[in-house]
Every structure is written in C-alpha cells, then in structure tokens.
Amino acid sequence: MRRPFARTLAGTLILGAAAAALPLASPPLAVADSVIVGGTPARVEDSPWAVALSSRDQFGGTRSGQFCGGVVVAPSTILTAAHCMSEEVLGVPLQQLRDLRVLAGREDLHTDSGDEIPVSDVWVNPEYDAYTNDGDVAVLTLSRALPQKYVIPMARRGDPAYEPGTGAAVYGWGDTTGAGDYAHVLHSARVTVLADSVCDEAYQGSVDGTYTRTSMLCAGERRGGRDACQGDSGGPLVARGRLIGLVSWGSGCGRADSPGVYTRVSEVVRLVERTGGSAPGA
C-alpha cells in the first residue's frame, strides 16, 4: 500500500499516491515507541524552521487545524509537499480554502503560542506526478515575514549531508502509531540517509510509487521503527544543520525494508526556477 503523509478531514489515514491520497484501507500498525514513529519531543526553540500548516475550517480547532508540515527557507517562504495542497487532502479545491495559515513557533498545537500567519500565495509544482510521486513540492508565500532566525539553509547539490550513512532528523506533528493517533506537540526522530539502491529495491514502480534518484531522497532504518507518518507531509528532514528533504511518501510507517522517501531539496530550487515560480530562499 502507498501512503501520503497528510490527514483527511476526520483525521483518519489517507492512502494512495502521495498527491492522490485515495481513501483506501488503513496501513499495518507501525512499530513505534512514540510520536512520528520512534521519535521524541522536540523544542521549537531549537527548530524554529519546523512549522505546521493549518485550516480550522477543514480540520477543526482541537489541534489548531494542523494537517501538514512545512519548513521556513526564507523569512516569507515556506516549503511543503505538493500533495498537501491537493483537493483529496484539503477536502476542497485549493482556491476555495479560505483560512490557510502557517503556525510558527508553536510547539504545542493545543495552545495559541507563536504566530499564525496567513498564506498570501501558493505555488504548486506543475510537474508534480501523482502516480510516481515525483516533484512533490509546493512553495507558500507568507503575508508577513518571520524573523531571520527561523530560516534554515538548504543543502545544495554535492553537499556531504546527502551522503549515505549521514545521521538526520525528521520533524512533525503526525501520527504516533500508524493508526490515526496524532501528536499535539512537535516531535523528531533520528533516521539515517540511505543509499539510493535501498529505495530502488523497495520501490520499483509498484503501486507505492517510483523512486527517482535525481529528485528523491531515501532515509530511515533498514530494520524499521523510525520514520515519518501521516500528518508529517511537507515537514523537514535535516542533516548537518541543513535542510535536505521534505516528507513525501512511503509504504506504511516504520516498516522494515520500507524506508521513507523525501523530496530532495537540492533539486527544489532548480525545479521552481525552471517552471517559473519564485526561487525558495532567493
């Protein structure tokens, strides 16, 4: 089964292509000892670039309307997953979403701490492929700028942070178990950047999607147990103090031999510039 990492209106699991998010059966229960599958609580003061996407109209107010994650790459620029902006995830066409906001500096979604900033513009990669999950990136422009301290640098092509074996961390407010138990405080999980060959073997063009080395990144643990999950889509994968990936797709949550797949950040600027969007972090 293929899973995206966003939430449905009722907070139930969504399965399908990372963008299509078809409402099929739930995935197997993840092996997890805490939120984000194998993670621990994270202080927003230490990771201010990790933000939540919110719509109370569509997702209710209990968890501040959170449905996906994002990351600050410039004071007014947020990167997230393209599939987070799809009608299947939002429940309405993007242009009908009246209250899309970014929650910054809010560690606990049950509080009103930090900032809630309206989104003034959304660019969704026009080359996003819902079947293969390729090009899963969107750029949100904020109606007002965040402080520079919220910004995380992006790892460019050739950066050693992409090397297999590098330790990394993924951040989000997503599912704790793979069974629809969503976090209300920010969590992170330690994962390892894996060789492309690992994801080549795991995702060979099946219903899960197709792993593409140039635009995707493979991370997790071969034995499973630590991973992103539903609700974490668009959130950051960080290594050596730099952003290297955006949570995108995978099979199940924390399953052995089914590592998480991330949009490769070194390709994001090239994609955005080539297709006419605003270059993130420019």
N, C-alpha and C positions, 0 to 999 in steps of 0.2 A: 504494500500500500504506500501511496505517496502522501506526504503531509506538507502543508504550508505551516507557517508559524504565526498565524493571526487568529483572531477569535470571531465567532459568529455572534449575532445579536444576543442570543441567550447565554453566551459564554460556553457553549458546547464545542467539541472538537470539530475542526474542519479538515477534511481530507480531500486530496485531488492535486492537480498541478499547483505549483506554488502560487500562480495567479488565479487559476480557475477555481480553486477551493471548493471542489464538489462535495456536497454533504453526504458522504458515504458512511460506512461503519466506522466505529472508533478503532484506533490502533491498539496493539497489545500494550498492556500495562508496562510502563517504563521501570527499569531498575533505578531507583533513586533513593538518596538519603536526605535530600532537602530540595528546595526550590531550584528551578532552572536545570534540574536533574543533576545531582551530585554537587550542588553549589553551596555557598554560604552567603549570609547577608553582606552587602557592600555599602560603604558610606558614600553618599552622594558628594560629600565634600572632597573625597579622593577621586571621584569620577564624574565631575560636573558635566562632561560632554555626553553622558548617557541620559537620554530624555525619553519621555513617553508621549505617544500620540493619543489624543483624546477626542471623543464625541459623546457627550452625555445624551444627546438626542437619540443616538443609535445604540449606545451600550450602557446607559444608565449611570447613576451617580455614585454607586457604592464604592467603586474603585476609581473615582474621578473620571470615569468614561474611557479608561485605557483600553486600547485594542492592539497596538503595535508599539515597537520601539523605534528609536532614531538616534542619530549622533550629530553633534554640533561640529561642523568643519570650517565655519566662518561665523562671525557674530550674528548674521541674519540668515544663515544657510544650514539646513538640516538634511542629511541623507537618510533615506529609509528604503524599504523594499517596494518595488513597483506593485507587487501583488497586494500590498496593504491598501492601495488606492483603488482596487477593483470593486465593482458592484457586488460581487459574490462575498467579499469580506465586509464591505460597508453596509450592505443591505439596501443601498440606494445608489444611483449614479453619482459619481464624484461631484458633478456640477450641482447636485441637489443637496449636498452636505452643507448645512448652514453653520455648524459650530466646530469645525476642525481646529484644534488647538495643539500646541506643544507645551508639555509640562516640564519645566526645567527647574532643577534644584529641589525637586520633591522626592524624597526618599520613600516616604510612606504615602501610598495613594489614598489612605483613609483620612489624610489631613489636608489643609489648604496651604501648606508651606510652599515656598518657592514662587515661581511665576507661571501664569497661564497666558501664553501669547498666541493670539490669533494668527492663522496662516493666511498670508495675502496672495500667494501664488503657488501653484503646484505644477511641476514638470515631470511627466511620466515618460520614461524611455520609450520612444515609439518603436524601437526594435525589440522590445521585450517579447519573448516567445513563451506563451503559457504552457506549451506542451513539453519543451525541453527545459524550461526554467531559465534560459539564457537571458542575460541583460536585465536582471531583476533589481532595478534601481529607480528611485524617484528622488527629486530634489524639491524640498519645501522652502519657500521664502517667508521669513517672519515679518510681521507688521512692525516690529521694533527690534532693535539689536540687543543681543545678550552681551555681557562683558567679555573681553578677550580671554579671560581666564577659563571660560567654558570651552574653548576651542581645542580640539586635539589634532595634531598634524597627521597627514595621510602618508603612508608608506608608498613611495613611487616604485616603478619597475626596477628590479635589481636590488632592492633593499634586502639586507640579510634577515629581516623579520619574517620573510616568506619562506625561509629555508626549512625543509623538513626536520622535525625534531625540536623546533623552537617552541618554548612554552608560551602560551597565550591565555587570555581570559575572555569569556563571553558574558555579556551583561543583559539583564532583562527582568521583567515582572511577570513572566509567563507561568505556564502550568508546572505544578510541583511533582506530578506523578505520571503524567500522560493520560490521566482520567478526568481532566477538567477541573483540577484543584489549583486555582490561580493565586499567585502571591499578591500581597499588598505592599510589601517592601522590596526595594531593589536587591537583587542577588547577582552573584557572579559565580562562574565555575571555571576551574583551571582545565584547559584542554591542551592538546599538542598539535602543532601543524604537521599534517601527514603528507607523505609523498603522493603526487598525482596518481600514481599507479594504484594506490589503495582505493581511491574513488572510481578510477577507471574500472576496476574489478567489481566494485559494489553497485555501480550504476551504469550499466552497459546499454542504455537506450531502452529500458523497460518502462512499465507504467509509472515508475518513480520519477523518471526524468532522465536526462542525458548529461553526464559530467563533461564539461568543456574546459580544458586546461587553461586556455587563454583568458577566460572571463570568470572562472570559479576557483574556489579555494577549498581544500578538504581539511577538516580539523575535528578532533575528538580523541577517543581512545579505542584502540583495536578491540579491546575486551568489552567495550561499552561502559555505561554507568555515569558518564559525564557528557552533557550535551545541552543544546538549546531545545526548546519545546514550543508548543502552541502559545501564542501571545508574545513571543520574543522576536517575531519577524521584524527585520529592519534594524535591529539593535546591533551594537558594536562588538567586533572581535578585535582585541587589542594585543599587540606583541611589542616588546621593547619600547613601550611608551608611544607607539604609533598605531593608527587605525589601519588594519589590513583586510578586514572583511565585514560584510553586512549579513546578518542571519537571513537565510533564504529558504532552504528546503532540506529534505532527507527522508528516510524511511523509519517510522516510529520515533521514539525518544530514548536515547541512551542504550540502544540495542547494539549488541556485539556485531562487528563487521558491517555496520550501517552508520558510518560517521556523518556528522553534519556537513552540509555544503553551504558555502558562503559566497556572496558576490565579491569578486576580487577587486579591492579598492584601487589598485594600480591601473585598472582599466576604466574606472569610473570617469575620470576627467576626460580621457580620450573619447569615450562614448558620448558624453554630454557635449563636448566641443564639436564632435563630428556631426551630431544630429541637430545642432542649432540651439541647444539650451545654454544656460549660464554655467560657466565652469565653476564647480564647487571649490571654495577656498581661494578663488582668484581675487 
